[in-house]
Amino acid sequence: KQEVTQIPAALSVPEGENLVLNCSFTDSAIYNLQWFRQDPGKGLTSLLLIQSSQREQTSGRLNASLDKSSGRSTLYIAASQPGDSATYLCAVLPQGGSEKLVFGKGTKLTVNP
Amino acid sequence: GAGVSQSPSNKVTEKGKDVELRCDPISGHTALYWYRQSLGQGLEFLIYFQGNSAPDKSGLPSDRFSAERTGGSVSTLTIQRTQQEDSAVYLCASSLGDPGGGYGYTFGSGTRLTVV
């Protein structure tokens, strides 16, 4: 059974700092990995989608990497801003018939002005 | 539409009443998913529709929960005889095709259900 773990559960940083969020998964047989952002009381906003054949994806100040063989992904946020404060969720889409995203519990990020 | 639309955004209901939650996926998306997010918990899969195939209902927590998808588009999640433990945010997502195609999910803003 695929399990996704995100470390740390919460992170507080000063504005301007570069930071890394970690995600690990137990089964490397995945179609893709997706990073989402969730603001309090809101739905999920997709940030980056990495296919299993890819190593990384970039969007603006965000960079996500994927090392499928070791079951790890990182989300790098450059020059953090208070508006980046949110919960960041990592999810993998397993191969082998389950056909539904498996989520980690998220990392709650607070960027202090 | 431009995104996944869910209604209502908030619903307060009395214990024992039935509720219906609606999801309108992105036009052309064949896959539709319902998830539940309870306070302080991760996202819990409920049900998955793909095209005309039989839905994957393996995540529904009890027989009080049911869902249908009409015409391959709009979906309704029904909870009968609501209980306080049903209080959660119910999230709907859609995707362009089957997982092998590598498509990502797009989520709606969710329905916050409170059972009092």
Boltz contact constraints between the chains, C-beta under 6 A:
constraints:
  - contact:
      token1: [A, 31]
      token2: [B, 99]
      max_distance: 6.0
  - contact:
      token1: [A, 31]
      token2: [B, 102]
      max_distance: 6.0
  - contact:
      token1: [A, 32]
      token2: [B, 102]
      max_distance: 6.0
  - contact:
      token1: [A, 34]
      token2: [B, 104]
      max_distance: 6.0
  - contact:
      token1: [A, 42]
      token2: [B, 109]
      max_distance: 6.0
  - contact:
      token1: [A, 43]
      token2: [B, 91]
      max_distance: 6.0
  - contact:
      token1: [A, 43]
      token2: [B, 107]
      max_distance: 6.0
  - contact:
      token1: [A, 43]
      token2: [B, 108]
      max_distance: 6.0
  - contact:
      token1: [A, 43]
      token2: [B, 109]
      max_distance: 6.0
  - contact:
      token1: [A, 43]
      token2: [B, 110]
      max_distance: 6.0
  - contact:
      token1: [A, 44]
      token2: [B, 107]
      max_distance: 6.0
  - contact:
      token1: [A, 46]
      token2: [B, 104]
      max_distance: 6.0
  - contact:
      token1: [A, 49]
      token2: [B, 104]
      max_distance: 6.0
  - contact:
      token1: [A, 51]
      token2: [B, 102]
      max_distance: 6.0
  - contact:
      token1: [A, 93]
      token2: [B, 99]
      max_distance: 6.0
  - contact:
      token1: [A, 99]
      token2: [B, 99]
      max_distance: 6.0
  - contact:
      token1: [A, 100]
      token2: [B, 45]
      max_distance: 6.0
  - contact:
      token1: [A, 100]
      token2: [B, 48]
      max_distance: 6.0
  - contact:
      token1: [A, 103]
      token2: [B, 42]
      max_distance: 6.0
  - contact:
      token1: [A, 103]
      token2: [B, 43]
      max_distance: 6.0
  - contact:
      token1: [A, 105]
      token2: [B, 42]
      max_distance: 6.0
